[in-house]
Amino acid sequence: MLRALARLAKGNVLTEREDQYLPARSGVWAGGTEEVCADPAWGPAFRHGAPMEVFAIRTFLGENEMRPTVWLGWSKAQSAPKAA
């Protein structure tokens, strides 16, 4: 999940049709980006905070569960050179 969140922070979200996916080592997290407001119950630091963009995970798809076009995007993301 940490790798998936790092990819989200870099804007590395796969989009296929109207669906979004965060690549993971053995599959993708399927969901979508949403803007949410912090809950004031989280404490004083969050009471007047700006909305945050989050990736709402709906499910995890393994390599054999993805549509072929999603698998192609995922496999390209897996073979991309990793930043040091």
Backbone hydrogen bonds in HBPLUS format (Angstrom, degrees):
<---DONOR---> <-ACCEPTOR-->    atom                        ^
c    i                          cat <-CA-CA->   ^        H-A-AA   ^      H-
h    n   atom  resd res      DA  || num        DHA   H-A  angle D-A-AA Bond
n    s   type  num  typ     dist DA aas  dist angle  dist       angle   num
A0005-LEU N   A0001-MET O   2.88 MM   4  6.18 157.7  1.93 154.4 159.8     1
A0006-ALA N   A0002-LEU O   2.95 MM   4  6.18 151.6  2.03 144.2 152.3     2
A0007-ARG N   A0003-ARG O   2.94 MM   4  6.23 153.3  2.02 147.5 154.4     3
A0008-LEU N   A0004-ALA O   2.97 MM   4  6.28 151.7  2.05 145.0 153.1     4
A0009-ALA N   A0005-LEU O   2.93 MM   4  6.20 158.7  1.98 149.0 154.1     5
A0010-LYS N   A0006-ALA O   3.13 MM   4  6.41 139.4  2.30 139.7 150.1     6
A0010-LYS N   A0007-ARG O   3.15 MM   3  5.09 126.3  2.45  93.2 107.0     7
A0012-ASN N   A0007-ARG O   2.76 MM   5  4.93 157.3  1.81 155.8 149.2     8
A0011-GLY N   A0008-LEU O   2.93 MM   3  4.95 153.0  2.00 103.4 112.2     9
A0014-LEU N   A0021-TYR O   2.80 MM   7  4.99 152.0  1.88 163.5 159.9    10
A0021-TYR N   A0014-LEU O   2.79 MM   7  4.99 145.4  1.91 146.5 153.8    11
A0016-GLU N   A0019-ASP O   2.98 MM   3  5.39 156.6  2.04 144.9 152.5    12
A0019-ASP N   A0016-GLU O   2.97 MM   3  5.39 161.7  2.00 133.6 134.7    13
A0031-GLY N   A0020-GLN O   3.11 MM  11  5.68 168.1  2.13 152.1 151.9    14
A0022-LEU N   A0029-TRP O   2.89 MM   7  5.05 158.2  1.93 142.5 149.1    15
A0029-TRP N   A0022-LEU O   2.89 MM   7  5.05 164.2  1.91 145.1 148.8    16
A0024-ALA N   A0027-GLY O   2.77 MM   3  5.18 153.5  1.83 160.5 152.2    17
A0028-VAL N   A0061-LEU O   2.89 MM  33  5.37 156.5  1.95 151.5 158.9    18
A0061-LEU N   A0028-VAL O   2.87 MM  33  5.37 169.7  1.88 163.3 166.7    19
A0030-ALA N   A0059-THR O   2.81 MM  29  5.35 155.2  1.87 153.5 160.8    20
A0058-ARG N   A0030-ALA O   2.69 MM  28  5.68 169.4  1.70 154.3 156.9    21
A0059-THR N   A0030-ALA O   3.23 MM  29  5.35 154.8  2.30 141.8 143.9    22
A0032-GLY N   A0056-ALA O   3.17 MM  24  5.44 143.7  2.31 130.5 141.3    23
A0056-ALA N   A0032-GLY O   2.79 MM  24  5.44 154.2  1.86 163.7 155.7    24
A0034-GLU N   A0054-VAL O   2.80 MM  20  5.45 155.8  1.86 155.9 163.4    25
A0054-VAL N   A0034-GLU O   2.82 MM  20  5.45 166.4  1.84 164.1 168.5    26
A0036-VAL N   A0052-MET O   2.83 MM  16  5.38 163.5  1.86 157.5 159.1    27
A0052-MET N   A0036-VAL O   2.71 MM  16  5.38 164.6  1.73 165.4 164.5    28
A0042-TRP N   A0039-ASP O   2.82 MM   3  5.65 169.7  1.83 130.4 133.8    29
A0043-GLY N   A0040-PRO O   3.18 MM   3  5.91 170.3  2.19 118.7 121.8    30
A0046-PHE N   A0043-GLY O   3.03 MM   3  5.75 156.3  2.09 121.7 128.6    31
A0047-ARG N   A0044-PRO O   3.27 MM   3  5.32 159.8  2.32 105.8 111.6    32
A0049-GLY N   A0046-PHE O   3.48 MM   3  5.06 175.0  2.48 101.5 101.5    33
A0065-GLU N   A0062-GLY O   2.92 MM   3  5.27 162.2  1.95 117.1 122.9    34
A0070-VAL N   A0067-ARG O   3.03 MM   3  5.26 122.1  2.38 105.3 120.0    35
A0071-TRP N   A0067-ARG O   2.89 MM   4  6.15 163.8  1.91 161.6 167.0    36
A0072-LEU N   A0068-PRO O   2.97 MM   4  6.22 150.7  2.06 145.4 152.4    37
A0073-GLY N   A0069-THR O   3.32 MM   4  6.57 161.7  2.35 140.6 143.9    38
A0074-TRP N   A0070-VAL O   2.88 MM   4  6.13 160.5  1.91 155.8 162.0    39
A0075-SER N   A0071-TRP O   2.78 MM   4  5.95 162.9  1.81 153.2 157.6    40
A0076-LYS N   A0072-LEU O   3.03 MM   4  6.23 152.7  2.11 147.2 154.3    41
A0077-ALA N   A0073-GLY O   3.01 MM   4  6.23 153.9  2.08 143.2 150.5    42
A0078-GLN N   A0074-TRP O   2.90 MM   4  6.19 146.5  2.01 147.9 157.8    43
A0079-SER N   A0075-SER O   3.11 MM   4  6.28 141.4  2.26 138.3 147.4    44
A0080-ALA N   A0076-LYS O   3.08 MM   4  6.17 117.3  2.49 140.1 154.6    45
